Amino acid sequence: MNLPAKNEMLHEQRGRFVSDGVASVTPLYVESAKGAIIKDVEGKEYIDFAGGIAVMNIGHSHPKVVEAIKDQAEKFTHTCFMVNPYESVVTLAEKLCQVTPGDFPKKAVFLNSGAEAVENAVKIARYYTKRPAIIVFENAYHGRTLLTMTMTSKVKPYKFGFGPFAPEVYRMPFGDEVGPEKLHDFFIQHVNPEAVAAVVVEPVQGEGGFIAPPPGYFQELAKICRDNGILFVADEIQSGMGRTGKMFAIEHWDVEPDLITVAKSLAAGMPLAAVVGKQEIMDSIHPWGLGGTYGGNPVACRAALAVLEVFEEEGLVEKAAVLGEKMKAQFEKWQQQFAMIGEIRGLGAMLGLELLKGDNKQPATDEAKQLVNFCYQKGLVILACGSYGNIIRILAPFVITDEQLEQGFAIMEEGLAAL
Ligand SMILES: Cc1ncc(COP(=O)(O)O)c(C=O)c1O
């Protein structure tokens, strides 16, 4: 009797027991992963241009991170920081306060996921300002909880059928389509600035399509915030941890946010997120007002401390900048070669390719899906994003070798030529 292959067996079993509401880009079931390579349960290897959606910036199973996790797991895995505190939260908070932009005293709070960090940033901003409203942007992505889903822009799949939504969330156009001067108009047309607690913005929009606004945009936005007593919250969950060639993307605009949210690559896959911000804002909350059972889990915090050490030792921010240059050069070549390619989007190693079709340049959504599937068949994991799903994005680990990068590009090129 021929048994079905292991991937197929797992997929069938998953179909019976895992909610259909959770989907996957590929049907490969992972057995192990190292650096920029994922191996599936049948022993096939894939080059990873997705990094588990911007989580594996330092690469899969980095020995220092594995060692830190093992060491901590043997000591203790949980006491709850709110019951019995421990050292790793304290040292990690200090490190994060040092590496985040802002030449002022800062403090941090730890949570479990990006969405939870954004929720907490909003709680803190509302508490501190005593104001209700939050401004977010078109194409924004901030998560899937009630509040962050409301703050997220794209309807399907994120919001469709999941309403009613949270109140007091106002949406601005983003970036160069509008220009900074139009931001002033928003306060005439949509919301009283005196009712706004915070502007929450991704310095480079991630799920929305790798969109970076023009020079000067964030400086202007920060000025409007300052003039109106509104907090500037940078959601660096996807753009942070070196991805754009600076530790945090907002540094490209020389803006010091009041609060920053960090998650994803912070702990190389261990669930950990943080809000880091101005001390007086972070300390305005009454004791027990912030927290959660698992926030600042000791294994996750030790992993994050190892990540920060590796960043320094291996010069990973500089590596990301170099990787970004290589990607840009390749994308520019393709832009000349393939009529289908529109804009090259993003910053540093957070770079996307816009796919357009027809004389009137419509988003090539189906073709982007085809390309993702083609790459998967050929041994490359890659993702699409954007409001129309037509942006092919690369979020490869910074430790990817030149050979792996070239191999991945060769597969993408073959796929682009086949569209
Ligand atoms: C900018 C941004 N904010 C928030 C989130 C939500 O993070 P999580 O999926 O950990 O809740 C994401 C996830 O993609 C993100 O990219």
The ligand as a Gaussian input file, in Angstrom:
#p B3LYP/6-31G(d) Opt

LIG

0 1
 C        3.217000      46.746000      11.681000
 C        2.563000      45.621000      12.402000
 N        1.912000      45.870000      13.551000
 C        1.329000      44.887000      14.248000
 C        1.366000      43.574000      13.809000
 C        0.687000      42.498000      14.611000
 O        1.621000      41.657000      15.184000
 P        1.176000      40.206000      15.734000
 O        0.850000      39.378000      14.527000
 O        2.380000      39.717000      16.488000
 O        0.001000      40.419000      16.611000
 C        2.042000      43.277000      12.617000
 C        2.074000      41.888000      12.099000
 O        2.278000      41.637000      10.931000
 C        2.650000      44.317000      11.901000
 O        3.300000      44.087000      10.748000

